[in-house]
Amino acid sequence: MAQTTQRAMPQPKRGNRGGIDTGPRNLELDLQNPDLLAPPATDYGTIPNLKFSMSMAHTRMEEGGWTREVTQRELPVATQLAGVDMKLNPGAYREMHWHKQSEWAYVLEGSCRIGAVDQEGRTFLDDVQRGDLWFFPKGVPHHIQALDEGVEFLLVFDDGMFSENSTFMISDYFAHTPRSVLAKNFGWSPELLAKLPEREKYIFDGQVPPALESDKLVSPTGDVPRTFKHRMLAETPERFEGGSARVVDSTRFAASNAISAALVEIDPGGMRELHWHTTDDEWQYYISGTGRMGVFAGSGMNRTFNYQAGDVGYVPFAYGHYIENTGKEPLVFLEMFRNPRFEDISLSQWMANTPPEVAAATLNQDRATIEALPHTKPRITR
């Protein structure tokens, strides 16, 4: 029985390479990462770790919800972007606050109300639900409140060293400002000042807000000129043989002037084609399904990583890569970039639009093989 169980277990072995692991091991991690345990023969060299799961991150629990984050501290290669997974219970608040960094968000489940006031006193208030985005420019104060079903969302910030534990919160500001200064600034009595919280509230319970229209205020300077909300799932996706993609950058969501993104859905057996990006590193968040990513770093170096729901992936600037669905359900994930424009280079499109004899001679292929490649970008293949 023991020998049968051992044979059924994943092992660091491919063909005549490797061997049986009879020592201590974390079987669950080995099962989740088969291409790390027994890498493809094409993997070679040293590449930084490009994966960290939100499930491995510390969870900060508050009365109204919880939050966890993957930053450069958890994933050292991720220098350009950091991400936060946050849950608010029905009616709960993420208190009034602001950041040094821009905030991009994607609603994973549920719905919430978001509000902000810009430097001219112009207001924004709207409700968002699953598949919606929001974007708040750096320094712009804002708040988030869950609606009656609660909400879970992904936040992405344009700084790998960002932390949710180091934001500017209004309750914290009041607690560390002399009462005499607050009284002079707001004209408040000592009785009112005595009610102020003594420390930050961060996430806390509240009542589900009223209907949106009854909650809106009219500012003398009007509304913000560009909405901070975008309905990503309302975008018509680009459809390909192996899946679909929705790209949202500043050309479609004008307020998002620091971060662009793509929502990718790969069918079983499909693959995000061999490609790379011309502007910045890529930060990924896997929403559902299972897949693997092969990353080429040049100089013969290549590494393969496996991903599933809740994992964060990362690809350094200009590294070639593909993402393949290895499961029986769609693989859904977000690609995000610290750039207002989304740009990628398709390997097959580059080859197809170069004189065919060049690629044919380089790859030892005949001219007809190269000429058969698609001249348009096949982002997802099968």
C-alpha positions, 0 to 999 in steps of 0.5 A, a space after each residue: 500500500 505504501 509503495 502504491 501511495 508513493 507512486 501516486 504522489 507527484 514526484 520531482 521526476 521527468 523521464 530519466 531525470 530526478 528521482 523519488 522524494 522520500 523525505 519531509 514534504 508539503 504535499 498540498 504545495 507540490 500538488 499545486 505546483 507541478 511545474 516547480 516540482 518537476 520542471 519542463 525540460 526547457 526550464 533553465 537558470 535562475 529567475 526570481 520567484 514570480 508567484 505569491 498567494 493571497 492565502 499566504 499573506 497575513 490577514 488583518 481582521 477588523 470589526 467590519 471586515 478584513 484585508 490582506 496584501 501582497 507587496 514587494 515585502 511578500 514578493 520581492 520582484 514586484 517593485 512597481 505594483 502592490 495589491 490588496 484583497 479587502 472584504 467589507 461586511 454589509 454596511 461596513 466602511 473603509 474609512 475616509 482616507 487618502 494615499 501617496 499612490 494612485 488606487 485602481 480597484 476591481 470588484 470581485 463580489 458584491 457591491 459598495 458605494 464609493 465617494 471622493 472629493 477632488 482638489 477643487 471640491 468637486 464630488 464623486 459618489 456612485 455604486 459599483 458591483 461585480 466586474 466594475 472598476 474604480 480609480 482614485 488619483 494619488 492624494 484624492 481623499 475617498 471612502 468605501 462603504 459596502 451595500 446590503 450584500 457586502 463586498 470583496 474587491 482587489 485594490 492595486 497601487 502603483 508602488 510595490 512598497 505600498 501597504 494598507 497599514 500606512 495610509 492617511 486616515 481621517 480618524 488618525 489625523 484627528 487623534 494626532 492633532 491638538 484639540 485646540 487646533 481642531 476647535 479653531 479649524 472647525 469651530 467645534 465645542 469641547 463636547 464635540 471634540 470629546 467624542 472623537 476616536 482616540 485611534 484610527 478606525 480603518 474598517 468598521 461596522 455601519 448601516 447600509 447607506 440609503 438609495 444613491 440619489 438621496 445620498 448625493 450632495 451638490 458641491 458649489 464646484 460641481 462633480 468631478 470632470 471624469 468619472 472614477 468608475 468604469 464598468 469593465 464587464 460591460 465592455 465588449 470583449 475581443 474574442 479569439 479562438 481560445 478565449 476573450 480579453 477586455 482591455 481597459 486603459 486611459 483610452 477607455 477609462 480616462 480617469 485611470 491615468 496611472 494604471 491599465 489592465 486586461 481581464 483575460 478569460 482562457 478556455 480549457 486547452 487555450 493559451 495566452 499567446 507568447 508575448 511581452 510588454 513594451 512599457 512596464 512590469 506585469 502584475 497579475 491576479 488570478 480570479 478562477 481556474 488553474 493555469 501555468 505561466 512560462 517566463 523567458 528572461 533571455 540568456 537561456 533562462 526560463 522558468 514555469 510557475 503554476 497558478 490558481 484562484 487567489 494567486 498573484 503573478 508577476 512578469 518583469 519588463 520585456 520578459 517573454 511569457 505565455 499563460 496556459 489553461 491547465 484545467 477543465 474550467 475557464 482560467 480568468 485573471 487580471 493583467 495590470 501595468 503601471 502605465 496609462 496605456 496597455 501595450 504588448 508585442 505578439 511573437 507570431 504577429 512580429 514574425 508574420 509582419 517581417 519578410 518571411 525569409 528572415 524568420 524562415 532562415 533564423 528558425 530553420 523553417 520553410 517560407 510557407 510555414 512563416 507566411 501562414 502565420 496570422 498578421 493580426 494579433 491572436 492574443 489567445 490561441 488554442 
